[in-house]
Amino acid sequence: MGTSELSEQAWWRGAVVYQIWPRSFMDGDGDGIGDLPGIIEKLDYLNDGHGGGLGVDAVWISPFFTSPQADFGYDISDYTSIDPTFGSIADFDLLIEEASRRSIRVLLDLVPNHTSDRHPWFLESKSSRSSAKRNWYVWKDPGPDGGSPNNWRSSFGDVCRAWTFDEGTAQFYLHSYPPNQPDLNWENPEVREAIKDVMRFWFDRGVSGFRIDVVHRLAKDPEFADNPPGSDGPEPESPGRHDADWHSIDRRLFELRSVSDEYSERLLVG
């Protein structure tokens, strides 16, 4: 099938996609918090496979991965396990099976820009300047005045510097969001391969695609130049910034797309 023909026949053209915030959607075990069993319980409401329900073609499920929940699951400490709050991997496999029976595809949130500061990758990176994973995150020496390496700012809450000083190794680490969500270093090919393996893990379990969180942040100026005056506030990003939508963004998107192209009819939304 040619590319143009596939494009015209792709399942997502005209599809109804329903976002599920798992915490508040449906509680399946009675603890007061929504979970994967609760989503399974409500699949007929979304589409029973026989013309009943809302007629949903796909669900996009916001993060349910293992996390300290400092940012409602967008601070991930394990990309390939499920937080016990939401269920188990067996629950997820059953969700895929039951959704498929009703012709519902499942999309997940991919959060590739940052992890939790409790992710084993960051704990190892932070342990020493000579750590094998030191370059998995963005570490910089203090600026000439002893302060932050540049004028980049965080995009969450009150406007603040996007750098936090680590006393143990006497360097700053970058966080485009709160300090407990350190940015991965997308200039490091090992990081890119690790995230691609995360995608393959979920594709292999039957996921039909990903909504990619803050994909514009995957491309930053590798020289870490200051942002222009007046453009370094919180999102939405302004033109000319060095901390997002850098020239390398096309290469980053191509790499992510190359993984989904290993599978049949997988969707990426950024």
C-alpha positions as a Markdown table, in Angstrom:
| # | Residue | x | y | z |
|---|---|---|---|---|
| 1 | Met | 0.0 | 0.0 | 0.0 |
| 2 | Gly | 1.5 | 3.4 | -1.0 |
| 3 | Thr | 1.9 | 6.2 | 1.4 |
| 4 | Ser | -0.9 | 8.3 | -0.1 |
| 5 | Glu | -3.3 | 5.4 | -0.1 |
| 6 | Leu | -2.5 | 4.6 | 3.5 |
| 7 | Ser | -3.0 | 8.2 | 4.4 |
| 8 | Glu | -6.4 | 8.2 | 2.9 |
| 9 | Gln | -7.5 | 5.0 | 4.6 |
| 10 | Ala | -5.8 | 5.4 | 8.0 |
| 11 | Trp | -8.1 | 4.5 | 10.9 |
| 12 | Trp | -7.6 | 7.9 | 12.6 |
| 13 | Arg | -9.2 | 9.9 | 9.7 |
| 14 | Gly | -12.6 | 10.8 | 11.1 |
| 15 | Ala | -12.1 | 8.8 | 14.3 |
| 16 | Val | -13.6 | 9.9 | 17.5 |
| 17 | Val | -10.9 | 10.0 | 20.2 |
| 18 | Tyr | -12.0 | 10.3 | 23.9 |
| 19 | Gln | -9.5 | 11.4 | 26.5 |
| 20 | Ile | -9.6 | 9.6 | 29.8 |
| 21 | Trp | -8.1 | 11.2 | 33.0 |
| 22 | Pro | -7.9 | 7.8 | 34.8 |
| 23 | Arg | -7.9 | 9.3 | 38.3 |
| 24 | Ser | -11.4 | 10.7 | 38.0 |
| 25 | Phe | -13.0 | 8.6 | 35.3 |
| 26 | Met | -14.2 | 5.5 | 37.1 |
| 27 | Asp | -13.2 | 3.8 | 40.3 |
| 28 | Gly | -13.1 | 0.0 | 39.8 |
| 29 | Asp | -11.9 | -1.1 | 43.3 |
| 30 | Gly | -13.8 | 1.2 | 45.6 |
| 31 | Asp | -10.9 | 3.2 | 47.0 |
| 32 | Gly | -12.2 | 6.5 | 45.7 |
| 33 | Ile | -9.6 | 6.8 | 42.9 |
| 34 | Gly | -10.3 | 6.0 | 39.2 |
| 35 | Asp | -8.2 | 3.1 | 37.8 |
| 36 | Leu | -7.8 | 0.7 | 34.8 |
| 37 | Pro | -10.4 | -1.7 | 36.0 |
| 38 | Gly | -12.8 | 1.2 | 36.1 |
| 39 | Ile | -12.0 | 2.0 | 32.5 |
| 40 | Ile | -12.7 | -1.6 | 31.5 |
| 41 | Glu | -16.0 | -1.4 | 33.4 |
| 42 | Lys | -17.1 | 1.6 | 31.3 |
| 43 | Leu | -16.0 | 0.4 | 27.9 |
| 44 | Asp | -19.6 | -0.4 | 26.8 |
| 45 | Tyr | -20.5 | 3.2 | 27.6 |
| 46 | Leu | -17.8 | 4.3 | 25.2 |
| 47 | Asn | -18.5 | 1.7 | 22.5 |
| 48 | Asp | -20.1 | -1.7 | 23.0 |
| 49 | Gly | -19.1 | -2.9 | 19.5 |
| 50 | His | -22.7 | -3.2 | 18.4 |
| 51 | Gly | -23.7 | 0.3 | 17.7 |
| 52 | Gly | -24.3 | 1.2 | 21.4 |
| 53 | Gly | -22.5 | 3.7 | 23.6 |
| 54 | Leu | -20.9 | 6.9 | 22.5 |
| 55 | Gly | -19.4 | 5.5 | 19.4 |
| 56 | Val | -15.8 | 6.1 | 20.5 |
| 57 | Asp | -13.1 | 4.8 | 18.1 |
| 58 | Ala | -10.1 | 5.3 | 20.4 |
| 59 | Val | -9.3 | 6.4 | 24.0 |
| 60 | Trp | -6.3 | 8.5 | 24.9 |
| 61 | Ile | -5.4 | 7.7 | 28.5 |
| 62 | Ser | -3.5 | 10.2 | 30.5 |
| 63 | Pro | -0.5 | 8.9 | 32.5 |
| 64 | Phe | -0.9 | 5.9 | 34.8 |
| 65 | Phe | 2.7 | 4.9 | 35.1 |
| 66 | Thr | 4.6 | 4.5 | 38.3 |
| 67 | Ser | 5.1 | 8.0 | 39.7 |
| 68 | Pro | 5.3 | 10.0 | 43.0 |
| 69 | Gln | 2.3 | 11.9 | 41.6 |
| 70 | Ala | 3.8 | 15.3 | 42.2 |
| 71 | Asp | 2.4 | 16.4 | 38.8 |
| 72 | Phe | -0.5 | 14.0 | 38.5 |
| 73 | Gly | 1.6 | 11.3 | 36.9 |
| 74 | Tyr | 3.6 | 13.4 | 34.5 |
| 75 | Asp | 6.5 | 13.0 | 36.8 |
| 76 | Ile | 7.3 | 9.4 | 35.8 |
| 77 | Ser | 9.6 | 7.2 | 37.9 |
| 78 | Asp | 9.2 | 4.0 | 35.7 |
| 79 | Tyr | 8.0 | 4.3 | 32.1 |
| 80 | Thr | 7.1 | 0.6 | 31.8 |
| 81 | Ser | 5.2 | -0.2 | 35.0 |
| 82 | Ile | 1.8 | 0.9 | 36.2 |
| 83 | Asp | 1.3 | 2.8 | 39.4 |
| 84 | Pro | -0.5 | 0.6 | 41.9 |
| 85 | Thr | -3.0 | 3.4 | 42.4 |
| 86 | Phe | -4.3 | 2.6 | 38.9 |
| 87 | Gly | -3.9 | -1.2 | 38.7 |
| 88 | Ser | -1.4 | -3.7 | 37.3 |
| 89 | Ile | 0.1 | -4.7 | 34.0 |
| 90 | Ala | -2.4 | -7.5 | 33.9 |
| 91 | Asp | -5.2 | -5.0 | 34.2 |
| 92 | Phe | -3.7 | -3.1 | 31.3 |
| 93 | Asp | -3.4 | -6.2 | 29.1 |
| 94 | Leu | -7.1 | -7.0 | 29.9 |
| 95 | Leu | -8.0 | -3.4 | 29.0 |
| 96 | Ile | -6.3 | -3.8 | 25.6 |
| 97 | Glu | -8.1 | -7.1 | 25.0 |
| 98 | Glu | -11.6 | -5.8 | 26.0 |
| 99 | Ala | -11.1 | -2.6 | 24.1 |
| 100 | Ser | -10.1 | -4.5 | 21.0 |
| 101 | Arg | -13.3 | -6.6 | 21.3 |
| 102 | Arg | -15.3 | -3.4 | 21.0 |
| 103 | Ser | -13.1 | -1.9 | 18.2 |
| 104 | Ile | -11.7 | 0.7 | 20.5 |
| 105 | Arg | -8.0 | 1.6 | 20.1 |
| 106 | Val | -5.9 | 2.7 | 23.0 |
| 107 | Leu | -3.5 | 5.7 | 22.9 |
| 108 | Leu | -1.2 | 6.5 | 25.8 |
| 109 | Asp | 0.6 | 9.7 | 27.0 |
| 110 | Leu | 4.3 | 9.6 | 26.2 |
| 111 | Val | 6.3 | 12.0 | 28.4 |
| 112 | Pro | 9.8 | 12.1 | 26.9 |
| 113 | Asn | 11.1 | 15.5 | 27.9 |
| 114 | His | 11.5 | 14.8 | 31.6 |
| 115 | Thr | 11.3 | 12.2 | 34.4 |
| 116 | Ser | 10.6 | 12.3 | 38.1 |
| 117 | Asp | 13.6 | 13.2 | 40.2 |
| 118 | Arg | 13.0 | 9.7 | 41.8 |
| 119 | His | 13.5 | 7.9 | 38.5 |
| 120 | Pro | 16.5 | 5.5 | 38.8 |
| 121 | Trp | 18.0 | 7.2 | 35.8 |
| 122 | Phe | 18.2 | 10.5 | 37.6 |
| 123 | Leu | 19.2 | 9.1 | 40.9 |
| 124 | Glu | 22.2 | 7.5 | 39.2 |
| 125 | Ser | 22.9 | 10.6 | 37.2 |
| 126 | Lys | 22.9 | 12.7 | 40.3 |
| 127 | Ser | 25.1 | 10.3 | 42.3 |
| 128 | Ser | 28.4 | 11.5 | 40.7 |
| 129 | Arg | 29.9 | 13.6 | 38.0 |
| 130 | Ser | 31.4 | 10.4 | 36.7 |
| 131 | Ser | 28.2 | 8.4 | 36.7 |
| 132 | Ala | 27.5 | 6.4 | 33.6 |
| 133 | Lys | 24.2 | 8.2 | 33.3 |
| 134 | Arg | 25.5 | 11.7 | 34.1 |
| 135 | Asn | 24.9 | 12.8 | 30.5 |
| 136 | Trp | 21.3 | 11.4 | 30.5 |
| 137 | Tyr | 20.3 | 14.7 | 32.0 |
| 138 | Val | 21.4 | 18.3 | 31.5 |
| 139 | Trp | 24.1 | 19.3 | 34.0 |
| 140 | Lys | 26.0 | 22.6 | 33.8 |
| 141 | Asp | 28.5 | 24.5 | 35.8 |
| 142 | Pro | 27.4 | 27.7 | 37.5 |
| 143 | Gly | 27.5 | 30.9 | 35.4 |
| 144 | Pro | 30.3 | 33.5 | 35.7 |
| 145 | Asp | 28.5 | 35.1 | 38.6 |
| 146 | Gly | 28.1 | 31.8 | 40.4 |
| 147 | Gly | 24.4 | 31.6 | 39.6 |
| 148 | Ser | 22.3 | 29.8 | 37.0 |
| 149 | Pro | 24.1 | 28.8 | 33.7 |
| 150 | Asn | 21.7 | 31.0 | 31.6 |
| 151 | Asn | 18.4 | 32.9 | 31.9 |
| 152 | Trp | 16.1 | 30.0 | 31.0 |
| 153 | Arg | 12.9 | 29.8 | 33.1 |
| 154 | Ser | 10.6 | 27.1 | 34.2 |
| 155 | Ser | 7.1 | 27.0 | 32.7 |
| 156 | Phe | 5.2 | 25.9 | 35.8 |
| 157 | Gly | 3.7 | 28.0 | 38.5 |
| 158 | Asp | 5.5 | 31.2 | 39.3 |
| 159 | Val | 8.2 | 32.1 | 36.8 |
| 160 | Cys | 11.5 | 30.9 | 38.2 |
| 161 | Arg | 14.8 | 29.8 | 36.9 |
| 162 | Ala | 14.9 | 26.5 | 35.1 |
| 163 | Trp | 18.0 | 25.4 | 37.0 |
| 164 | Thr | 18.5 | 23.8 | 40.4 |
| 165 | Phe | 21.8 | 23.6 | 42.1 |
| 166 | Asp | 22.9 | 20.1 | 43.4 |
| 167 | Glu | 25.1 | 20.5 | 46.4 |
| 168 | Gly | 26.5 | 17.0 | 46.1 |
| 169 | Thr | 28.1 | 17.5 | 42.6 |
| 170 | Ala | 28.3 | 21.3 | 42.6 |
| 171 | Gln | 26.4 | 21.6 | 39.3 |
| 172 | Phe | 23.0 | 22.8 | 38.1 |
| 173 | Tyr | 20.5 | 20.5 | 36.4 |
| 174 | Leu | 17.9 | 21.7 | 34.0 |
| 175 | His | 14.1 | 21.4 | 34.5 |
| 176 | Ser | 11.7 | 23.1 | 32.1 |
| 177 | Tyr | 9.0 | 22.5 | 34.7 |
| 178 | Pro | 9.3 | 22.0 | 38.5 |
| 179 | Pro | 12.6 | 21.0 | 40.0 |
| 180 | Asn | 11.3 | 17.5 | 40.7 |
| 181 | Gln | 10.9 | 16.9 | 36.9 |
| 182 | Pro | 14.5 | 17.1 | 35.5 |
| 183 | Asp | 14.9 | 17.3 | 31.7 |
| 184 | Leu | 16.3 | 14.4 | 29.9 |
| 185 | Asn | 19.3 | 15.2 | 27.6 |
| 186 | Trp | 18.0 | 14.6 | 24.1 |
| 187 | Glu | 21.4 | 15.3 | 22.6 |
| 188 | Asn | 22.5 | 12.0 | 24.1 |
| 189 | Pro | 21.7 | 9.1 | 21.7 |
| 190 | Glu | 21.4 | 6.7 | 24.7 |
| 191 | Val | 18.5 | 8.7 | 26.0 |
| 192 | Arg | 16.8 | 8.7 | 22.6 |
| 193 | Glu | 17.2 | 4.9 | 22.3 |
| 194 | Ala | 15.8 | 4.5 | 25.8 |
| 195 | Ile | 12.7 | 6.4 | 25.0 |
| 196 | Lys | 12.3 | 4.5 | 21.7 |
| 197 | Asp | 12.4 | 1.3 | 23.7 |
| 198 | Val | 9.7 | 2.6 | 25.9 |
| 199 | Met | 7.5 | 3.2 | 22.8 |
| 200 | Arg | 8.2 | -0.3 | 21.6 |
| 201 | Phe | 7.3 | -1.8 | 25.0 |
| 202 | Trp | 3.8 | -0.4 | 24.8 |
| 203 | Phe | 3.4 | -0.9 | 21.1 |
| 204 | Asp | 4.2 | -4.6 | 21.7 |
| 205 | Arg | 1.4 | -4.7 | 24.2 |
| 206 | Gly | -1.1 | -3.5 | 21.7 |
| 207 | Val | -1.1 | 0.3 | 22.0 |
| 208 | Ser | -2.2 | 2.1 | 18.8 |
| 209 | Gly | -0.3 | 5.3 | 19.4 |
| 210 | Phe | 0.9 | 8.1 | 21.7 |
| 211 | Arg | 0.0 | 11.6 | 22.5 |
| 212 | Ile | 3.5 | 13.1 | 23.0 |
| 213 | Asp | 3.7 | 15.5 | 25.9 |
| 214 | Val | 5.5 | 18.9 | 25.4 |
| 215 | Val | 7.2 | 17.5 | 22.2 |
| 216 | His | 8.5 | 21.0 | 21.4 |
| 217 | Arg | 10.9 | 20.8 | 24.4 |
| 218 | Leu | 12.8 | 17.9 | 23.0 |
| 219 | Ala | 14.9 | 20.3 | 20.9 |
| 220 | Lys | 16.9 | 22.9 | 22.7 |
| 221 | Asp | 20.0 | 25.0 | 21.8 |
| 222 | Pro | 23.0 | 22.8 | 22.6 |
| 223 | Glu | 25.0 | 26.0 | 23.2 |
| 224 | Phe | 22.5 | 27.0 | 26.0 |
| 225 | Ala | 22.5 | 30.6 | 24.9 |
| 226 | Asp | 20.3 | 33.0 | 26.8 |
| 227 | Asn | 16.7 | 33.6 | 25.6 |
| 228 | Pro | 16.1 | 37.0 | 24.1 |
| 229 | Pro | 14.8 | 39.7 | 26.4 |
| 230 | Gly | 11.1 | 39.4 | 27.0 |
| 231 | Ser | 10.8 | 35.8 | 25.6 |
| 232 | Asp | 11.8 | 33.8 | 28.6 |
| 233 | Gly | 8.5 | 33.8 | 30.5 |
| 234 | Pro | 6.2 | 30.8 | 31.0 |
| 235 | Glu | 4.4 | 29.1 | 28.1 |
| 236 | Pro | 3.2 | 29.6 | 25.5 |
| 237 | Glu | 6.7 | 29.9 | 24.0 |
| 238 | Ser | 7.7 | 33.0 | 22.2 |
| 239 | Pro | 9.6 | 33.1 | 18.9 |
| 240 | Gly | 13.4 | 33.1 | 19.1 |
| 241 | Arg | 13.7 | 31.1 | 22.3 |
| 242 | His | 16.6 | 28.7 | 22.8 |
| 243 | Asp | 15.0 | 26.3 | 25.2 |
| 244 | Ala | 12.3 | 24.9 | 22.9 |
| 245 | Asp | 11.5 | 24.3 | 19.2 |
| 246 | Trp | 15.2 | 24.5 | 18.3 |
| 247 | His | 16.3 | 23.6 | 14.8 |
| 248 | Ser | 16.8 | 20.0 | 15.7 |
| 249 | Ile | 13.1 | 19.5 | 16.3 |
| 250 | Asp | 12.6 | 17.9 | 12.9 |
| 251 | Arg | 15.2 | 15.2 | 13.6 |
| 252 | Arg | 13.6 | 14.5 | 17.0 |
| 253 | Leu | 10.2 | 14.0 | 15.4 |
| 254 | Phe | 11.6 | 11.9 | 12.6 |
| 255 | Glu | 13.2 | 9.5 | 15.2 |
| 256 | Leu | 9.9 | 9.1 | 17.1 |
| 257 | Arg | 8.1 | 8.6 | 13.8 |
| 258 | Ser | 10.6 | 5.9 | 12.8 |
| 259 | Val | 9.6 | 3.8 | 15.8 |
| 260 | Ser | 5.9 | 4.0 | 15.0 |
| 261 | Asp | 6.7 | 3.1 | 11.4 |
| 262 | Glu | 8.1 | -0.3 | 12.6 |
| 263 | Tyr | 4.5 | -1.2 | 13.4 |
| 264 | Ser | 1.2 | -1.1 | 11.4 |
| 265 | Glu | -1.0 | 2.0 | 11.5 |
| 266 | Arg | 0.3 | 3.6 | 14.7 |
| 267 | Leu | -0.6 | 7.2 | 15.5 |
| 268 | Leu | 1.6 | 9.9 | 17.0 |
| 269 | Val | 0.0 | 13.3 | 18.1 |
| 270 | Gly | 2.2 | 16.1 | 19.3 |
